[in-house]
Amino acid sequence: MADAISPERRIIAARRMIAALIVLLGLSALALVTIGDRTLTRHFMQEASLQAVSALRLAVAALSGHLSRYEPLPTLIADHQDMKDLLMDPDNPGLRQLANQYLKDINALLESSDIYVMTTDGTTIAASNFDGPASFVGENFSYRPYFQEAAAGRPARFYALGTTSAKRGYYFSAPVRVSGEIRGVIVFKVDIEGIESSWQGGEYKILVSDPEGIIFMTGNPEWLYASVLPLTQERLSRTEESRRYSDAILRELPVARSSFAGHDLMTISQSGSQSGSQTGGSREYLMLEHYMPGADWTVKVLLDTASIHTQARTSLVAILLFLCLSVLGGSAVIQRRARLQERMFMQIEAQAELERRGGERTADLARVNLQLRQTQADLIQAGKLAGLGQMSAALSHEFNQPLAAAKTYADSAALLIERNRIAEAQDNLGRISKLIDRMASISRHLRNFARKPNERLGAVRIEDAVRDTLEIVSARLTSAGATVNASIPAGLPPVRGGPVRLQQVLVNILTNACDAVEELEDREIMLSAREEGSHIIIEIGDRGPGVPPAIIERIFDPFFTTKGVGKGLGLGLSISYNIIKDFGGSLAVLPRPGGGALFRIGLMQAQVEAGAGTLQEVAV
């Protein structure tokens, strides 16, 4: 009794184990949602931070390299004699024209923005844009820090929005000394918009802010002249005093700073334009920054954290799916093992039941065997009847042609006797006798079609088989008005086969060719033979309609015919195919070049016994 219920206990245990796995899956999913998301986010944010460091370094290097190439130029220009001569005599028109042209040529050569010379009171007396619509000549820039520091004897740098040109630029200045005395200032303005344009549309958002936190370079035009620091009155006063941003409208960028796992984050509220029209929503960015002490700038690189969170969620979903699949796979294995054990128990129980009912099963099997033997006898009888029907149809088809020829010879013999042409009449009677013999041979071979022939295969000469075949089908050729163009080379090696059955194949194919060309103008039938290696190839072609590709594979099936009702039984080609197969050869139908059908028969050459000089015969 204990053994009988043990499989049920196993199934219950398996179900409990599956339930435990499902509970474990739920707990694991909960742990992943609460802990895994934060862990994965930290991992992907660390990877993103490493990539952003590279982007920040490239941005800083590009800015430093762009500015450093121009930094020594103001000092070199200040040492030029033309500049010194002009500052010694600022009202001299000739010296002004000479200085203006020199500055214009240097500016074009160095591809800078502007170069100009100021006196110690801040008035511009020569400039590279002297002949432009926004010429600096006559303008006073004494309020600019770069002038004030250079006038005090120190080279200076300064970023600002031009009050005259309204173009952003970075200014380098240097004092002009004549005999040790400062007589003026050289200013070199560099355009930085080219660097800024390369930052647009990238994965990273790059911005540069001044000491007051105001963004003056960025790939996002909406952030330009916005401050990442609170715009206190003190910061605004310092900015307005230097007129760094001219008439540009300054505003605070709506930002909120936070951190995650040691990484600085910045959330920026989205705005449609500098006017402040809100489009709603906000974006969180991973922020990395670098301070450039020489320029007193801070470069920031921002990376949208949406991609980081997407990666983390995708990985979390993949892990959850893996856990689900693992649990499902484990449950399936456990369930399958329980079912197998249950099936084994049922098999053991069934075997015991069979042993107990052995006598009854033996009697049942005896009755079943008796029924099977009766059914087998019925099937054999049905097979015999089917074979008899097919053989009757075959005899009707194969005797039709010799009987027609015999009738023709008999009618001809009667006419010859009436005309007292006894010798010719006797010849016709002899042909009729041969046809009767041939019909007997055909009958024997048609019986062999239903079973493997017992006649021995030997050597058959193609010339003899073709000659006898043409005699048999001569009457059909005449009635169809067809001619046979036979091309049989002399000396062809004999083939392995039976002479009567080979003639039977040729008669069937030639008769079909007569049927195909009977209604055509070109009624010539081609018959040829050639040697190919160890085989002899016989080809029979006509110019009839040919065999459509759709039925070419069925043309050799029994009872399949393309002729009209009452014109064929569909056995000729089937019998021919099996005869050639018995010979160890092949029979195929191909489309003839130029139209029509081409039947190709391949037969093996008869082998000659070594030293005997006779052809070897093979029993089939």
C-alpha positions in Angstrom: 0.0 0.0 0.0 2.9 2.3 0.8 4.4 1.7 -2.6 1.1 2.4 -4.3 0.8 5.9 -2.8 4.4 6.9 -3.0 4.1 8.4 -6.6 1.2 10.6 -5.3 3.4 11.8 -2.5 6.2 12.5 -5.0 3.8 14.6 -7.1 2.7 16.6 -4.1 6.3 17.1 -3.1 7.0 18.3 -6.6 4.1 20.8 -6.5 5.4 22.1 -3.2 8.8 22.5 -4.6 7.4 24.4 -7.6 5.5 26.7 -5.3 8.6 27.3 -3.3 10.4 28.3 -6.5 7.7 30.7 -7.4 7.9 32.3 -4.0 11.7 32.5 -4.4 11.2 34.2 -7.8 8.8 36.7 -6.2 11.3 37.6 -3.4 14.2 37.8 -5.9 12.1 40.1 -8.2 11.3 42.3 -5.2 15.0 42.4 -4.2 16.0 43.3 -7.7 13.4 46.1 -7.9 14.4 47.6 -4.6 18.2 47.0 -4.6 19.2 45.9 -8.1 17.9 49.1 -9.9 20.1 51.3 -7.7 23.1 49.0 -8.1 22.8 48.8 -11.9 22.2 52.6 -12.1 25.4 53.1 -10.1 27.3 50.8 -12.4 26.2 52.4 -15.6 26.6 55.9 -14.2 30.2 55.0 -13.3 30.8 53.9 -16.9 29.2 57.1 -18.3 31.3 59.2 -16.0 34.5 57.7 -17.3 33.4 58.4 -20.9 32.3 62.0 -19.9 35.8 62.6 -18.4 37.3 62.0 -21.8 34.8 64.4 -23.5 35.7 67.0 -20.8 39.4 66.6 -21.4 39.0 67.0 -25.1 36.8 70.2 -24.7 39.4 71.8 -22.3 42.3 70.8 -24.6 40.5 72.3 -27.6 39.8 75.6 -25.7 43.3 75.8 -24.3 44.9 75.1 -27.6 42.8 77.6 -29.4 43.6 80.4 -27.0 47.3 79.6 -26.4 48.2 80.0 -30.1 47.1 83.7 -29.9 48.4 84.6 -26.4 51.9 85.8 -27.3 50.8 87.8 -30.3 49.8 91.1 -28.6 53.3 91.4 -27.1 54.9 90.7 -30.4 52.7 93.3 -32.2 53.3 95.8 -29.3 57.1 95.6 -30.1 56.5 96.6 -33.7 58.1 100.0 -34.6 55.0 101.2 -36.5 52.9 100.8 -33.3 55.5 102.7 -31.3 55.7 105.5 -33.9 51.9 105.9 -34.0 51.6 106.2 -30.2 54.4 108.8 -30.2 52.4 110.8 -32.8 48.8 109.6 -32.7 47.4 112.5 -34.8 49.7 111.7 -37.8 47.4 110.5 -40.6 50.2 108.7 -42.4 51.2 106.8 -39.4 47.6 105.9 -38.7 47.0 104.7 -42.3 50.2 102.6 -42.1 49.2 101.0 -38.8 45.6 100.4 -39.9 46.8 98.5 -43.0 49.4 96.5 -41.0 46.8 95.4 -38.4 44.4 94.5 -41.2 47.0 92.3 -43.0 48.0 90.6 -39.7 44.4 90.0 -38.7 43.7 88.3 -42.1 46.8 86.2 -41.9 46.1 85.0 -38.3 42.4 84.6 -38.9 41.6 86.4 -35.7 38.6 88.6 -35.1 40.0 92.1 -34.5 43.3 93.8 -33.6 43.4 97.4 -32.4 45.6 100.0 -30.7 44.5 102.3 -27.9 46.2 105.3 -26.2 46.6 105.5 -22.5 43.2 107.1 -22.1 41.4 104.1 -23.8 40.7 105.8 -27.2 41.2 103.5 -30.2 43.5 105.2 -32.8 44.1 102.2 -35.2 42.2 99.0 -35.9 42.1 96.1 -38.3 38.5 96.9 -39.1 39.2 100.6 -39.7 37.4 100.5 -43.0 34.4 98.4 -41.8 30.9 99.5 -40.8 31.7 98.7 -37.1 35.1 100.3 -37.0 36.7 100.5 -33.5 38.6 103.7 -34.5 37.5 106.5 -32.2 35.8 104.2 -29.7 36.9 104.3 -26.0 37.2 101.0 -24.2 38.8 102.3 -21.0 36.0 100.5 -19.0 37.3 97.1 -20.1 39.4 95.2 -17.5 41.8 94.0 -20.3 42.7 97.7 -21.0 43.0 98.6 -17.3 45.4 95.8 -16.6 47.5 96.4 -19.7 47.7 100.1 -19.0 49.0 99.2 -15.6 51.8 97.2 -17.3 50.4 93.7 -17.1 49.3 91.5 -20.1 45.6 90.6 -19.6 42.9 88.3 -20.8 39.2 88.9 -20.8 36.0 87.4 -22.3 33.2 89.7 -23.4 30.4 90.4 -25.9 31.6 93.3 -28.1 29.8 96.6 -27.4 30.5 97.8 -31.0 30.5 94.5 -33.0 28.0 92.6 -30.8 30.2 89.5 -31.4 31.5 87.3 -28.6 35.3 87.0 -28.3 38.2 86.5 -26.1 40.6 89.5 -25.7 44.4 89.4 -25.2 46.0 92.7 -24.3 49.6 93.9 -23.8 51.2 97.3 -23.0 53.2 99.2 -25.6 56.4 100.6 -24.1 58.5 103.3 -25.6 61.8 104.0 -23.9 60.5 102.1 -20.8 57.3 104.2 -20.6 53.8 102.8 -21.3 52.4 104.8 -24.2 49.4 102.6 -25.2 47.7 99.2 -25.3 47.5 96.5 -28.1 44.3 94.4 -28.0 43.9 91.1 -29.9 40.3 89.7 -30.1 39.8 86.0 -30.9 36.5 84.5 -32.2 35.4 81.4 -30.3 32.2 80.7 -32.1 33.9 78.1 -34.3 34.7 75.9 -31.3 31.1 76.4 -30.0 29.5 75.2 -33.2 31.4 71.9 -33.0 29.6 71.2 -29.7 26.1 71.2 -31.2 24.2 68.0 -31.8 26.5 65.7 -29.8 25.8 63.2 -27.1 27.4 65.5 -24.5 26.3 69.1 -23.8 29.3 71.3 -23.2 29.1 74.8 -21.6 31.6 77.4 -20.4 30.8 79.8 -17.6 32.7 82.9 -16.3 33.6 83.6 -12.7 30.1 84.9 -12.1 28.6 81.6 -13.3 27.2 83.1 -16.5 27.3 80.7 -19.5 28.9 82.4 -22.5 29.8 79.4 -24.6 27.4 76.4 -25.1 26.1 74.1 -27.8 22.6 74.8 -26.6 21.5 78.3 -27.7 18.7 78.3 -25.0 21.4 78.4 -22.2 23.5 81.3 -23.6 23.8 84.2 -21.1 22.0 82.2 -18.4 23.6 81.8 -15.0 24.1 78.5 -13.2 24.7 80.5 -10.0 22.2 82.8 -8.3 22.4 86.3 -10.0 23.0 88.3 -6.8 23.3 92.1 -6.9 27.0 91.9 -6.3 27.5 89.6 -9.4 25.3 91.8 -11.6 27.2 94.9 -10.5 30.6 93.4 -11.4 29.3 92.3 -14.8 27.7 95.6 -15.6 30.7 97.5 -14.5 32.9 95.8 -17.1 30.1 95.7 -19.7 31.1 92.1 -20.3 27.8 91.2 -22.0 26.9 94.6 -23.4 23.1 94.7 -23.7 22.5 90.9 -23.5 19.6 89.9 -21.1 21.0 87.9 -18.2 18.9 85.4 -16.4 19.2 82.5 -14.0 19.1 79.0 -15.4 16.5 76.9 -13.4 18.8 74.2 -12.0 18.7 71.9 -9.0 21.9 70.2 -7.9 22.1 66.7 -6.4 24.4 63.7 -6.2 24.1 60.0 -6.6 26.8 57.5 -5.5 29.5 60.2 -5.5 28.5 61.7 -8.9 27.3 65.3 -9.3 23.9 65.7 -10.9 22.2 68.8 -12.3 18.5 69.0 -13.1 17.5 71.7 -15.6 14.0 72.8 -16.2 13.1 72.9 -19.9 12.4 76.2 -21.5 11.4 77.0 -25.0 13.7 80.0 -25.5 15.6 82.8 -23.8 12.3 84.6 -23.4 11.4 82.0 -20.8 8.4 80.4 -22.5 8.0 77.1 -20.8 7.5 73.8 -22.6 7.3 71.8 -19.4 9.3 69.0 -17.9 12.9 68.8 -16.8 16.0 66.8 -17.6 18.6 65.4 -15.3 22.3 65.4 -16.3 25.4 63.8 -15.0 27.8 66.8 -14.6 31.6 66.9 -14.7 33.5 70.2 -14.6 37.0 71.6 -14.9 38.3 75.0 -13.9 40.7 76.7 -16.3 42.8 79.1 -14.1 44.5 80.9 -17.0 41.2 82.0 -18.5 39.2 82.0 -15.2 36.6 79.8 -16.9 34.7 76.7 -15.7 34.0 74.1 -18.4 31.1 71.7 -17.7 30.2 68.5 -19.6 26.6 67.3 -19.1 25.3 63.8 -20.0 21.6 63.1 -20.0 21.0 60.4 -17.4 17.9 59.1 -19.3 20.1 56.8 -21.3 21.7 55.6 -18.0 18.4 54.8 -16.4 17.2 53.1 -19.6 20.3 50.8 -19.6 19.7 50.0 -15.9 16.1 49.2 -16.5 16.8 47.1 -19.6 19.4 45.1 -17.6 17.0 44.7 -14.7 14.3 43.4 -17.0 16.8 41.0 -18.7 17.8 39.6 -15.2 14.1 39.2 -14.2 13.4 37.4 -17.5 16.4 35.1 -16.9 15.1 34.3 -13.4 11.6 33.6 -14.7 13.0 31.3 -17.4 15.2 29.6 -14.8 12.2 29.0 -12.5 10.0 27.8 -15.3 12.8 25.5 -16.6 13.3 24.1 -13.1 9.6 23.7 -12.6 9.3 21.9 -15.9 12.1 19.5 -15.0 10.6 18.8 -11.6 7.2 18.2 -13.1 8.5 16.0 -15.8 10.4 13.8 -13.3 7.3 13.5 -11.2 5.3 12.5 -14.3 7.9 10.0 -15.3 7.8 8.4 -11.9 4.1 8.2 -12.1 4.2 6.7 -15.6 6.7 4.1 -14.4 4.4 3.2 -11.5 1.5 2.9 -13.9 3.5 0.7 -16.2 4.4 -1.6 -13.4 0.8 -1.8 -12.3 -0.3 -2.5 -15.8 2.3 -5.3 -16.2 1.0 -6.9 -13.1 -2.5 -6.7 -14.3 -1.5 -8.3 -17.6 0.1 -11.2 -15.8 -3.1 -11.8 -13.8 -5.2 -11.8 -17.0 -2.8 -13.9 -19.1 -5.3 -16.5 -20.0 -7.9 -14.0 -21.2 -5.3 -12.1 -23.2 -4.1 -15.3 -24.8 -7.6 -16.2 -26.0 -8.1 -12.6 -27.3 -4.8 -12.7 -29.2 -5.8 -16.0 -30.8 -9.0 -14.6 -32.1 -7.1 -11.5 -33.3 -4.6 -13.6 -35.2 -7.4 -15.6 -36.8 -8.9 -12.4 -38.0 -5.5 -11.1 -39.3 -5.0 -14.3 -41.3 -8.4 -13.9 -42.9 -7.7 -10.3 -43.7 -4.3 -11.2 -45.2 -6.0 -13.8 -47.5 -8.5 -11.3 -48.6 -5.8 -8.8 -49.4 -3.9 -11.3 -51.5 -7.0 -12.2 -53.4 -7.6 -8.5 -54.1 -4.1 -8.1 -55.3 -4.5 -11.0 -57.7 -7.7 -9.5 -59.1 -6.0 -6.1 -59.6 -3.0 -7.7 -61.4 -5.4 -9.7 -63.6 -7.2 -6.5 -64.7 -4.0 -4.7 -65.4 -2.7 -7.7 -67.4 -5.8 -7.8 -69.5 -5.5 -4.2 -70.4 -1.8 -4.7 -71.3 -2.6 -7.6 -73.6 -5.3 -5.6 -75.4 -2.8 -2.7 -75.9 0.2 -4.8 -77.0 -1.7 -7.2 -79.3 -3.4 -4.4 -81.2 -0.4 -3.5 -83.4 0.7 -7.0 -84.4 -3.0 -8.0 -85.2 -3.3 -4.9 -87.4 -0.2 -5.8 -89.2 -1.3 -9.5 -89.6 -4.7 -8.4 -91.0 -2.9 -6.2 -93.5 -0.7 -9.1 -94.6 -3.7 -11.5 -94.8 -5.7 -9.0 -97.0 -2.7 -8.5 -99.2 -2.2 -12.3 -99.5 -5.8 -12.8 -100.6 -5.3 -10.2 -103.4 -2.1 -11.9 -104.4 -3.7 -15.3 -104.7 -6.5 -13.9 -106.8 -3.8 -12.5 -109.1 -2.0 -15.9 -109.1 1.0 -14.4 -107.4 1.5 -17.4 -105.2 5.1 -16.8 -104.2 4.4 -13.3 -102.8 1.2 -14.6 -101.1 3.3 -17.3 -99.4 5.8 -14.7 -98.3 2.9 -12.7 -96.6 1.7 -15.9 -94.9 5.2 -16.4 -93.6 5.2 -12.9 -92.2 1.8 -13.6 -90.5 3.3 -16.7 -88.9 6.2 -14.6 -87.6 3.8 -12.0 -86.2 1.9 -14.8 -84.4 5.2 -16.0 -82.9 5.9 -12.4 -81.9 2.5 -12.1 -80.2 3.2 -15.2 -78.2 6.6 -13.8 -77.2 4.9 -10.5 -76.3 2.3 -12.4 -74.2 5.1 -14.1 -72.3 6.9 -10.8 -71.7 3.7 -9.1 -70.5 3.4 -11.9 -67.9 6.9 -11.0 -66.9 5.8 -7.4 -66.4 3.9 -8.5 -63.3 6.9 -10.4 -61.9 10.6 -10.5 -62.4 11.4 -12.1 -65.8 13.1 -15.5 -65.8 14.6 -15.3 -69.3 18.3 -14.7 -69.3 19.7 -11.5 -70.6 22.3 -11.6 -73.3 23.9 -9.6 -76.1 21.5 -7.8 -78.4 22.7 -6.0 -81.5 21.1 -2.6 -82.0 21.0 -2.9 -85.8 19.0 -6.2 -85.6 16.6 -4.8 -83.1 15.9 -1.6 -85.1 15.5 -3.6 -88.3 12.9 -6.0 -86.8 11.1 -3.0 -85.1 10.7 -1.1 -88.3 9.1 -4.2 -89.9 6.6 -4.3 -87.1 5.6 -0.6 -87.3 5.8 -0.3 -91.0 2.0 -0.5 -91.4 1.6 2.2 -88.7 4.1 4.4 -90.4 2.4 4.1 -93.7 -1.1 4.9 -92.2 0.4 8.0 -90.4 2.3 9.0 -93.5 5.4 9.2 -91.3 9.0 8.2 -92.2 11.8 7.1 -89.9 15.3 8.6 -90.5 17.5 5.9 -88.8 21.2 6.7 -88.1 22.8 3.5 -86.7 26.6 3.5 -87.0 28.0 0.1 -88.1 30.0 -1.8 -85.5 28.2 -0.6 -82.4 28.9 -2.9 -79.5 26.0 -5.1 -78.5 24.0 -4.2 -75.4 22.8 -6.3 -72.5 19.1 -7.1 -72.8 16.4 -9.3 -74.4 15.8 -8.9 -78.1 12.0 -9.2 -78.0 11.5 -6.9 -75.1 13.9 -4.3 -76.6 11.9 -4.4 -79.8 8.7 -4.0 -77.7 10.1 -0.8 -76.2 11.1 0.6 -79.6 7.7 -0.3 -81.0 5.9 1.5 -78.2 8.0 4.7 -78.6 7.8 4.7 -82.4 4.1 4.2 -82.3 3.7 7.1 -79.9 5.8 9.2 -82.3 3.5 8.3 -85.2 0.6 9.5 -83.1 2.4 12.8 -82.4 3.3 13.7 -86.0 0.2 12.3 -87.8 -1.5 15.7 -88.1 1.7 17.7 -88.9 3.4 18.6 -92.2 6.8 17.5 -90.9 6.2 13.8 -90.1 9.8 12.7 -90.0 10.9 10.6 -87.0 14.6 10.6 -86.0 16.1 7.4 -84.6 19.8 7.3 -83.7 22.3 5.4 -81.6 25.8 6.2 -80.3 28.4 4.9 -77.9 29.0 6.9 -74.7 31.6 5.3 -72.4 30.3 1.9 -71.3 26.7 2.6 -72.5 24.9 2.8 -75.8 22.4 5.7 -76.1 19.4 5.3 -78.4 17.4 8.4 -79.1 13.9 8.7 -80.8 12.7 12.2 -81.6 9.7 13.8 -83.3 8.4 17.2 -84.1 5.1 16.7 -82.3 3.7 18.8 -79.4 6.1 17.3 -77.0 5.6 16.5 -73.3 4.5 19.4 -71.1 6.9 20.0 -68.1 4.0 19.7 -65.7 3.4 16.0 -66.6 6.9 14.9 -67.5 7.4 13.2 -64.1 4.1 11.2 -64.5 4.6 10.1 -68.2 5.8 6.7 -67.1 3.1 6.0 -64.6 0.7 3.1 -65.4 -2.6 4.1 -67.0 -1.4 7.7 -67.5 -2.0 8.9 -71.0 -2.3 12.3 -72.9 -4.3 10.7 -75.7 -8.0 11.1 -76.2 -10.6 8.7 -74.8 -10.4 5.3 -76.5 -7.0 6.0 -78.1 -4.7 4.6 -75.4 -4.6 2.8 -72.1 -1.5 4.5 -70.7 0.5 1.3 -70.3 3.0 1.4 -73.2 5.5 3.8 -71.7 5.1 2.2 -68.2 5.9 -1.2 -69.6 8.8 0.2 -71.6 10.2 1.9 -68.5 10.1 -1.3 -66.5 11.7 -3.4 -69.3 14.6 -1.0 -69.7 15.0 -1.0 -65.9 15.2 -4.8 -65.9 18.0 -4.4 -68.4 19.9 -2.2 -65.9 19.4 0.8 -68.2 17.5 4.1 -68.1 14.6 5.6 -70.1 13.9 9.4 -70.0 11.9 11.9 -72.0 13.4 15.3 -72.8 12.3 18.4 -74.8 13.7 18.2 -78.3 15.7 21.3 -79.5 13.4 23.0 -82.0 10.2 21.5 -80.5 8.8 18.0 -80.0 9.8 15.1 -77.7 13.0 13.2 -77.4 13.0 9.7 -75.7 16.5 8.7 -74.6 17.3 5.0 -73.8 20.6 4.2 -72.1 21.7 0.5 -72.1 24.9 -1.0 -70.8 27.2 -2.7 -73.2 27.3 -6.6 -73.0 30.5 -7.8 -71.2 32.8 -10.3 -73.0 34.2 -13.2 -70.9 37.9 -13.1 -70.6 39.5 -15.8 -72.8 36.1 -17.3 -74.0 35.4 -15.1 -76.9 31.6 -15.2 -76.2 29.3 -12.7 -74.7 28.5 -13.2 -71.0 24.8 -13.8 -70.2 23.3 -12.5 -67.1 20.2 -14.1 -65.4 17.5 -11.7 -64.2 
